[in-house]
Amino acid sequence: MTVKQWLIESEQTENLIKYFWEIIGIGALNSSISKASALLFYEIITQILYRGNFASTIILQKNGLSKSLIDPLNSFIVKNNGDIILSNKVNRLVIEKDNVVSVLTGDEKLSDYDYLISAIPLYSLARIIDLNILNINIQFEYSSILNIHLWIEGLNLKEKFYGFLDSPLHWIFVKDEHFNIVISDADYLIEKDQNEIMELVINELKRFFPVAADAVKKYKIIKEKKATFIPANKVNKLRPEAETKIKNLFLAGDWTNTGLPATIESAVKSGRIAAEKVLKNI
């Protein structure tokens, strides 16, 4: 059952679906509610509404995800005698007797490890290991996201973010003169050139805010073609667990079986699950 089918069966009105549930759905699932699984959406709503006030609190990081998350994680790894190797492509995992015996990279052959956790997307994993070995028989369809960063002079907005109604734009996040517009489920825009996208964005902004075209001092458009997998019913049943048939290989990533759609929360949960599985095997 899709999200939309479930909402209709639950006697939600057309306006309530359009102006409330669709906004939550497309933001959380990065997919049309006509495609996404009702079960995953139910899980999200349950966690938001039935786990106390904090679970439904909207939190905006002050310094961006890199400073808030990535930099502290890098520091933690280094302080605990870990190594971070950048710009070294993994070409293949060598399997012998149900174990990964070596990792072949562009520069070297790595074999000094006890366990491996793969935290890359499914399509990247398929390039370095035969998925049949892992009993993974799943093909995702992907949904894109557009982020349009604008630096607009003279536009003073009161709130830190806004959601749009009846617009192809979904969210705008405000930080002084830097405005970040997010368009989820953006496949229909992904092949358009920058001029076409900017024309759409400026025209839409003018509908809601006092924006002059010449007030935009610079912009940057980021296209994520495979931002998230579409959480349809048929694929949710096939998402793999953290443990694999390969004894020393574990899987993490928002696409694994976390019970959540492809979100940061799902990625974090998958990492915790994988780490717990490794600890049980030590």
C-alpha positions in Angstrom: 0.0 0.0 0.0 1.3 3.5 -0.9 1.2 6.5 1.5 -1.6 8.1 -0.6 -3.7 5.0 -0.6 -3.3 4.7 3.2 -4.2 8.3 3.8 -7.3 8.0 1.6 -8.4 4.8 3.4 -7.8 6.7 6.7 -10.4 9.3 5.5 -8.0 12.2 5.2 -9.5 15.0 3.1 -8.0 16.1 -0.2 -6.9 19.4 1.3 -5.3 17.8 4.3 -3.4 15.4 2.1 -2.2 18.2 -0.2 -1.4 20.9 2.3 -0.1 18.8 5.2 0.7 15.1 4.6 2.3 15.7 1.2 4.7 18.3 2.7 5.8 15.9 5.4 5.9 12.9 3.0 8.0 14.5 0.3 10.4 15.9 2.9 10.9 12.7 4.7 10.7 10.2 1.8 12.1 12.3 -1.1 9.4 10.6 -3.1 5.8 11.1 -4.3 3.4 9.7 -1.7 1.8 7.9 -4.7 5.0 5.7 -4.9 6.3 5.5 -1.3 5.5 2.7 1.2 2.8 3.5 3.7 4.6 1.2 6.2 7.7 3.4 6.2 5.7 6.6 6.5 3.8 5.1 9.4 7.1 4.4 11.1 8.2 8.0 10.7 4.9 9.4 12.0 5.0 7.1 15.0 8.5 8.2 15.9 7.6 11.9 15.5 4.3 11.9 17.3 4.5 9.2 19.9 8.0 9.5 21.4 7.6 12.7 23.4 7.9 16.4 22.6 11.6 16.2 21.8 11.0 13.8 18.9 8.8 16.4 17.1 11.2 19.3 17.7 12.6 20.9 14.6 16.4 21.2 14.9 18.5 23.3 12.6 22.3 22.9 12.9 24.2 26.2 13.3 27.3 25.4 11.4 26.3 23.0 8.6 26.7 19.2 8.6 30.4 19.2 8.0 31.3 21.2 11.1 28.5 19.7 13.1 29.0 16.0 12.2 31.9 15.2 9.8 34.7 17.2 11.4 34.0 15.8 15.0 33.8 12.3 13.6 37.1 12.7 11.9 38.7 14.0 15.1 37.3 11.1 17.1 38.8 8.5 14.7 42.2 10.1 14.7 42.3 10.5 18.5 41.5 6.8 18.8 44.4 5.8 16.6 42.4 5.4 13.5 43.5 6.4 10.0 41.5 8.3 7.4 42.6 7.5 3.9 41.2 9.9 1.3 41.3 9.8 -2.5 42.1 6.1 -2.7 39.5 4.3 -4.8 38.5 0.7 -3.7 38.5 -1.4 -6.9 37.6 -4.9 -5.5 37.0 -7.0 -2.4 38.8 -10.4 -2.7 36.7 -13.2 -1.3 38.1 -16.6 -0.2 36.3 -19.1 2.0 33.5 -16.7 3.1 35.9 -14.0 4.1 37.2 -10.8 2.6 40.9 -11.6 2.5 42.0 -8.3 0.9 40.8 -5.0 -0.3 42.3 -3.9 -3.7 42.6 -0.1 -4.1 44.1 2.1 -6.7 47.4 2.3 -4.7 47.7 -0.8 -2.6 46.4 -4.1 -1.3 45.0 -4.0 2.2 44.7 -7.0 4.4 45.5 -5.9 7.9 42.0 -5.9 9.4 39.6 -8.1 11.3 36.3 -6.8 10.1 35.1 -4.6 7.3 32.0 -2.3 7.3 30.9 -1.1 3.9 29.0 2.2 4.2 28.7 3.0 0.5 25.6 3.1 -1.7 24.3 -0.1 -3.3 25.4 0.9 -6.8 28.9 1.5 -5.6 29.0 -1.8 -3.7 28.0 -3.6 -6.9 31.2 -2.4 -8.5 33.6 -4.0 -6.0 31.8 -7.3 -5.2 29.3 -9.6 -6.9 26.0 -8.9 -5.1 24.9 -12.5 -5.6 27.6 -13.6 -3.1 25.8 -11.4 -0.5 22.4 -12.7 -1.5 21.4 -9.2 -2.4 18.7 -9.2 -5.1 17.4 -5.7 -5.2 17.3 -3.0 -7.8 16.5 0.5 -6.6 14.9 3.3 -8.5 16.4 6.6 -7.4 14.9 10.0 -6.7 16.9 13.2 -7.1 17.2 16.4 -5.0 18.1 19.9 -6.1 19.7 22.4 -3.8 19.9 25.9 -5.1 22.1 28.3 -3.0 21.3 31.9 -3.5 23.0 35.0 -2.1 20.3 37.7 -2.2 20.9 41.3 -1.3 18.2 43.2 0.7 15.9 40.2 1.4 15.3 40.1 5.1 13.2 37.2 6.3 12.1 36.7 9.8 12.1 32.9 10.1 15.0 30.5 9.7 13.1 28.4 7.2 9.8 28.3 5.2 7.8 25.7 3.4 6.1 26.4 0.1 2.5 25.5 -0.8 1.3 25.1 -4.4 4.9 25.6 -5.7 7.6 23.4 -7.2 9.9 24.7 -4.5 9.6 22.9 -1.2 11.8 24.6 1.4 13.9 27.6 1.8 16.5 27.9 4.6 17.7 31.3 5.7 21.1 32.4 7.0 21.6 36.1 6.6 21.9 36.8 2.8 22.5 33.1 2.0 19.3 31.2 1.1 19.2 27.5 0.4 16.2 26.2 -1.6 15.5 22.5 -1.6 13.4 20.7 -4.2 12.8 17.0 -3.4 11.7 14.4 -5.9 13.2 16.6 -8.6 13.7 14.2 -11.5 11.6 16.4 -13.8 14.1 19.2 -13.3 17.4 17.4 -13.1 18.2 17.6 -16.8 17.3 21.2 -17.2 20.2 23.7 -17.6 21.1 26.3 -14.9 19.3 29.1 -16.7 16.0 27.2 -16.8 16.3 26.3 -13.2 17.1 29.8 -12.1 14.3 31.2 -14.1 11.9 28.9 -12.3 13.3 29.6 -8.9 13.3 33.4 -9.3 9.7 33.4 -10.7 8.6 31.3 -7.7 10.4 33.4 -5.2 8.7 36.5 -6.5 5.3 34.9 -5.8 6.1 34.7 -2.1 8.8 37.3 -1.3 9.8 40.8 -2.5 12.7 39.6 -4.6 14.2 41.5 -7.6 16.1 39.4 -10.1 19.1 41.7 -9.9 19.2 41.3 -6.1 20.7 37.8 -6.6 24.4 38.4 -6.4 25.5 34.8 -7.0 24.1 31.3 -7.0 25.1 27.7 -7.0 23.0 24.7 -8.1 23.8 21.3 -6.8 22.1 18.3 -8.5 22.0 15.0 -6.7 20.7 12.6 -9.3 20.7 9.5 -7.0 20.1 11.3 -3.8 17.8 8.6 -2.3 16.2 5.3 -3.3 12.4 5.4 -3.8 11.0 3.6 -0.8 8.4 1.5 -2.7 6.8 -1.5 -1.1 8.5 -4.0 -3.4 12.0 -2.9 -2.4 11.5 -2.5 1.3 11.1 -6.2 1.8 14.4 -6.9 0.0 16.7 -4.4 1.9 19.6 -6.4 3.4 20.6 -6.8 7.0 23.9 -5.6 8.4 25.3 -9.2 8.6 26.2 -10.9 5.3 27.2 -14.4 4.2 30.8 -13.1 4.2 31.9 -13.6 7.8 34.0 -10.5 8.2 31.9 -8.1 6.0 29.1 -6.0 7.4 26.8 -3.5 5.7 25.8 0.0 6.7 24.0 2.7 4.8 20.6 4.3 4.6 19.5 1.7 2.0 20.0 -1.3 4.4 17.1 -2.7 6.5 16.7 0.0 9.1 12.9 0.4 8.9 13.4 4.0 7.8 13.6 5.7 4.4 16.9 7.0 3.0 17.6 9.7 5.6 20.4 10.8 7.8 18.6 9.1 10.7 18.5 5.8 8.7 22.3 6.1 7.9 23.1 6.7 11.6 20.9 3.8 12.7 22.5 1.5 10.1 25.9 2.4 11.5 24.9 1.6 15.0 23.4 -1.8 13.9 26.6 -2.7 12.0 28.9 -1.7 14.9 26.8 -3.8 17.3 27.0 -6.8 15.0 30.8 -6.5 14.8 31.1 -6.2 18.6 29.1 -9.4 19.0 31.5 -11.2 16.7 34.6 -10.1 18.5 
